[in-house]
Amino acid sequence: MPAFAAPLAASDAEGAARDVLTLEAQALTALAEALPGDFSACVDLILGAPGRVIVCGIGKSGHVGRKISATLASTGTPSYFVHAAEASHGDLGMIATGDVCLMLSNSGETSELGDVLAYCTRFAIPIVAISSRDGSTLMRAATLQLLLPPMPEACPIGMAPTTSTTMMLALGDALAVALMKARGFEAVHFRDFHPGGKLGAQMTRVADLMHPGPSLPLVDADMPMSEALLVMSSKGFGIAAVVSEDGALLGIVTDGDLRRNMDHLMSRSAGEIATRNPVTVTPDTLAARALAVMNERKISVLLVVDGDSRPVGVLHIHDCLRAGVA
C-alpha cells in the first residue's frame, strides 16, 4: 500500500472524524428539511406496483443500492438489486413489467445506467431516480425524482462519495420505513423475514417453543398425590397442572408445594396441595417476555393457556435458552 503522507496525530485524526460526522449530519438535516417533492408519490407508486422494486447502481451507489434493496425486502417490500454493468450482459431480464426501478447515481450521468434506462423506457417500467443533479440524464428520464440537496462531500478533496452516499442510504431507509407504515408491517411480519440469529430469537412466540398435547402433566383435582407424583415424574417438568372437569386450569403443583406439604402429602389430593391462580402465558406471548416472567418470579416452568384458561402447553426456561432467547 503506498504511503501518501506521515500518520496523523491522534488529535488530528479525531478532528477529521468529527468534521466528517458533523458535515454528514448537516447533510441529513438538510435532506429532512427539504424532502424531495416526489417522495410521497414514490411511496404510492411502489405500493401500487404488482412487481418488485428493482434497485440499480454501480460503484459506491451500487453498494448503497444493495443495502437499500435488502432493507426493502426484509421489511415487506419485495426487492432485488441489479448491478448496472451486469444488466447489459443479460441481467436486464431480471427487470419485468410491473416492477419499479429505483436507480442511484450521484451525478446522474453514470454511463453504465444507459442500457437500463433504455430498457425501462422501452417497456414502460417506471423509474425512480436518486441523484444530486437536477436536469441530469437520469433525472430527465425518470418518472419520479428524489433530488438530494447540494451538500459538499466530506472527504478533504471533495471527490470521494461520502456525504452523497450517506444521504442516499438515509433516503432509502426513509422510503423503506414509510412503506412499512403504509403496509401495516408489524413485528410478527418482521420475524417471518428474520427467522435466524438474534432478531429471530427475540421475535419467537411461546407457541414455537412450548411442549403441547401429550407432554402436558395434567391431573384432576381429586387425584391422590401418590398418582399425581407419578404424572409429575413421567412428564419431567417438575410440575402438575390441576384442571377441572371441563379442562380449565385450577392450580399448579410444584416441587415447592411438595416440600411445604411433606407431613401429610400422601394422604391429600392434588387439588388440596396445588397453588391457585398460577402465573401463565398465552401461545402468542413473545418468548422473550415469557423468559422475563420466569426470571422475575424465579421459576423455571410456565404453563401456557388458551383464551378459556385451558392448558395447551408447557414452557421450560431451557427451551428459551436453547432457542437463543436471552
Number of C-alpha atoms within 10 A of each C-alpha: 3 4 6 6 6 6 9 10 9 9 9 11 12 12 12 16 13 12 15 18 14 13 19 22 15 14 23 22 13 16 20 15 10 12 16 18 12 15 19 13 12 23 15 13 15 23 16 11 14 12 17 21 25 22 29 27 25 22 15 17 22 21 16 23 29 22 16 26 24 18 19 24 17 18 24 20 21 18 24 21 22 24 22 26 20 12 19 16 10 9 14 18 10 12 24 17 14 17 22 27 28 27 28 29 28 22 16 21 15 17 13 16 23 15 16 24 20 12 17 21 15 9 12 15 18 22 26 27 26 28 27 22 18 17 11 17 17 28 25 13 18 21 19 21 24 23 22 23 21 13 17 16 20 22 15 11 7 11 10 13 16 18 24 27 23 18 26 27 19 17 22 21 17 15 19 23 17 15 22 16 11 12 13 11 15 12 10 13 14 16 19 15 14 15 14 13 11 14 15 18 22 20 22 25 22 25 19 13 18 22 18 14 12 10 15 24 25 21 24 19 22 15 15 18 22 14 13 25 18 12 20 21 13 12 15 12 20 17 27 27 28 27 22 15 8 7 16 16 24 19 22 25 25 20 12 11 15 18 10 12 13 9 9 10 18 16 9 15 18 27 23 17 21 21 17 14 10 14 15 18 22 20 21 14 15 21 29 19 18 24 25 14 17 17 12 9 10 9 14 15 21 24 26 26 18 15 8 9 16 17 25 20 24 27 27 19 18 13 19 22 14 11 18 17 23 14
